[in-house]
Amino acid sequence: MQLDTTLYFITDSTNTDEKDFLNIVEQACRGGATMVQLREKSRGGREYLQLAIKTKRVTDKYGIPLIIDDRADIALASGASGVHVGQSDLPVSAARKIMGPDKIVGATAKTVEQALEAEKQGADYLGVGAIYPTTTKVITVLTKVETLNDICKSVKIKVNAIGGLNKDNLDVLRGVPIDGICAVSAIMKSKDPQLAARELKDAFLRLNR
């Protein structure tokens, strides 16, 4: 499976109505997002599924994979491209068993050991961080860039950096062989999400030229 994780947009619908939320997703897709993850920590299953179906209509227009955070059942029911699991969610092996061989399974890893285990269990990519403190409601533990570098060199699957990243602070990642970056607030909270996505992607692509 050829995954393009260059600009992995992770959503946060907090304090955003549905119409505006879906518009931000569309703007991010237009701006160059290569993957979109729907992350809803506080929605019930029915509400989560309804939003997933609507979000997928947007990402499908641009041929961009939609990943569902945490919930393999929502991912399957909505027809999403895959699921992302954290260290406290389903094990990667269980997510893979539910999703089957042809769907995308991503995992969060903060250590080389977690990264190797996720790869062994069938993960397609890893999200590693947080590199910087974040403003999302997700509890984060900072990850050293040295650890990110070690993880990149220890696994054969794709590795993305995550956590407080924006177009102006990516230099800390220079020389680290990551496959892409994940962004939440830099796009969600921008007055121009399309431009924010484009500038983020361009900043990442300039890193290792």
C-alpha positions, 0 to 999 in steps of 0.5 A: 500500500502506497501511503502518502503521510506528508501532511497528515491533518488531524481534526478537532471539532471542539467549539466548531459547528458542523458546517464550519468544521466540514469547511475546514476539512475541505480547505485543508484538502485543497491546501494539500493535506495527504491524509485526514484523521477524524478525532472525536474524543467526546462523541458517542458512537452514533454521533461519531459515525454520522460525522465520519460519513459526512467527513468522508464525503469531503475527503473522497472528493479529493481522493484523500484517505480518511482515518478514524481515531480510536474506533475500528467500528466507526472506521468500518461502518463509515467506509473509512480508509483506516483507524489510528490507535493510541497506547491505551486503545485497542492493540494494533494486532486487534485493530488489524484483525478487525480492519482486515489486511487492506485497510490502514492501521496507524499507531502512536509510539513514544519509544523505540520499543513501542514502535517496534511492537506496533510494526510487528503487530501490523501497523502501517505508520506511526505518529510520534510525539508530542514534539512541542506542547499542544493546545488540544485536549489530548493529554500529551507527553513530550518526545525528544527529537533524538527519540524520534530519530531513533524510532525512524531508524528502527522501523521500516514503516512510515513515521510522522512527527506530531505535537504543536507543529507549525510552519515556523517551528519545523527546523528542529526536525531538520535531518530527521528521516520522518515521512511527514508531519501531523497537524491539528491546531495549525490548521484547525485554528487558522483563519485560512486553513487552505493557506495554512495547510499549503504553507505547512506542507511547503515548510516540511518539503523544504526541510530536507532539500 
